[in-house]
Amino acid sequence: MSKSGIKIGFLGGVGQFGMNLTFYENSECGFIIDSGSLFATEGWPGVEYLYPDFSYLVEKKDKFSLLIVTHAHEDHIGSIIHLIRVLQLKIVSTEFTISLIKEKIKEEEEYIDPEYIIISSIDNYHYNSFIFEFIPITHSIIDSLGIIIHSDEGVIFHISDFRMEVENRELLLKKITQIKDIYGKISLLLLDSSNSESKRGATEKDVYLRLQKIIPNAPKRVFITMFASNVERFRNILKIAQECDRKVVLLGRSLFRYYGVAQKIGYISEKNPIVPVETFFGNRDDNYIFIVTGSQGEPFSALSNLVFSNFQKIEIKEGDLVIFSSRPIPGNEKSVYKIINQIAKKGSELLYWRHFDDLHASGHASAEELSEFLAIISPECFIPIHGEFRHLMENRNLAVNSGVNRENSVIPEVGSQFILNKNRLELGEIIPTNIKIMDKTGIDEVEPIIIKERDSMEFGCIVISVLLLENDGRVLKDPLVISRGFVFEDHFEELILALSKLVRKEVESISFSESLDYAYVSMIIKRGVKRFLKKFFFVTPFIFPIVQYL
């Protein structure tokens, strides 16, 4: 790479929600912003989460020695444990974010303890030819940062997940004005696209005021489910509980992690209404608020256990109030409504997003807020980040409408690289990337073929055992057919018998030399069985031939 120009590359977080990882690189050095994960969906059986491919960074490991983390959500910190195994990094972030990263790393049996640098919003940090300034921004987790990067190619503004709320608005505008007064312009802006299609919604203050009206008037116990990472809302609920003299019980391991760190750094006072769950046992007092994890319908969460059985001897009962201070993440709607329906069956009072718009506030800027921000920044170049393709495209349109030249506004994809050179963006080489898989078994980097095999077993498995004579290729007896999870053999005896005869016929139709080729015989069996089953069923099971020779 020439001495002029800064390379900006994406190993995740664009064209998708999650796995955020952006890197910057010049001829001397490189640094990384965020290293996140993506929770697996239904299409990834047995997988805990996905994370980026670090191969490009590892090839240049002597160049990359700095990781800056914008905030502590899993889609920004979830793969750090894997990254520090392959790169020797200093990690720079706020006290809250670093405390949570440390907690995650310590959960590993053999953990690496990297060097941490805790910064505040007033700090500058020097790294070779780069100087970083940090701006506090509003998001759905505390201690979130925007990053101003001073470079040989001008000023770059990297804004991760954020929204334009009142508390940080004036500081943000003041800092931008100062930079523009000194440097004249912002060369490049990278900006959150998550809500680029959405209208302005409720703020965190609106949520607080709504809960302040509801909770004190609840006749019995109150169960509130929310994202455990939203510490600001958590603190507001504690404040409401104190105002109406209610005790608070936490249900869900992740809540204790965030609560513990928030208390450690002084964000939550030690004098609060939280009590151990044991104090509730055998207590008929209705003066309790339960804050519960599992707002996305996760099957083994505290909320799921409460609704479908019980959790630590606690049950949701008729007359209790259940509040969803959240909205389903796209793809989770089915799981969430399953929980809601079960709560309704119990006769509990239920409040969620259909009843009030202000039970939850998004942590992402709306289209209106993004347009306002773009007009204030007025960058020379623009790259939309964080979101699916349509969100990136819409954010780009907002940028162009605000005055950014379309030629200097690009849509990134995973593996994209762009070079900032004299206030122009040029397309760089595409980086070959593969998604990395963390399995629920604890195995790291599971091969995609394993997931494909698991997926193919969704409709069960048929095992077919064939015995051949090695000297002439004859089938010794009718093949054994075993069905597991597809059809019940006792009820489908005719089908099992037909499959056995079909397999024998298919194998006997091939030549002697072909019969000695294990892979070819297996292929013939799979093809014939699949073709036969498609005549009677809409789906086919995983077909597993076993070919033995005597």
Salt bridges, closest charged atoms under 4 A:
GLU25 OE1 - LYS7 NZ 4.00
GLU25 OE2 - LYS60 NZ 2.81
GLU25 OE2 - LYS63 NZ 2.84
ASP34 OD2 - HIS76 ND1 2.70
GLU74 OE1 - LYS104 NZ 3.14
ASP75 OD2 - HIS76 NE2 3.69
GLU107 OE2 - ARG253 NH1 3.76
GLU107 OE2 - ARG257 NH2 2.51
GLU108 OE1 - ARG85 NH2 3.08
GLU133 OE2 - HIS150 NE2 2.56
GLU133 OE1 - LYS175 NZ 2.85
ASP161 OD2 - HIS71 NE2 3.49
ASP161 OD2 - HIS76 NE2 3.18
ASP161 OD2 - HIS139 NE2 3.56
ASP161 OD1 - HIS386 NE2 3.95
GLU165 OE2 - ARG163 NE 3.36
ASP192 OD2 - HIS364 ND1 2.88
GLU197 OE1 - ARG390 NE 3.04
GLU197 OE1 - HIS391 NE2 3.67
GLU204 OE2 - ARG233 NE 2.64
ASP285 OD2 - LYS247 NZ 3.35
ASP320 OD2 - ARG221 NH2 2.57
ASP357 OD1 - ARG327 NH2 3.79
ASP358 OD1 - ARG210 NE 2.86
GLU368 OE2 - ARG200 NH2 3.22
GLU369 OE2 - ARG163 NE 3.85
GLU369 OE2 - ARG200 NH1 3.99
GLU372 OE2 - ARG169 NH2 2.08
GLU372 OE1 - ARG200 NH2 3.73
GLU388 OE1 - ARG390 NH1 2.57
ASP439 OD1 - ARG454 NH1 2.63
ASP444 OD2 - HIS82 ND1 3.07
ASP444 OD2 - ARG85 NH1 3.53
GLU445 OE1 - LYS436 NZ 3.32
ASP472 OD2 - ARG474 NE 2.66
ASP478 OD1 - ARG504 NH1 2.91
GLU489 OE2 - ARG484 NH1 3.38
GLU508 OE2 - ARG504 NE 3.05
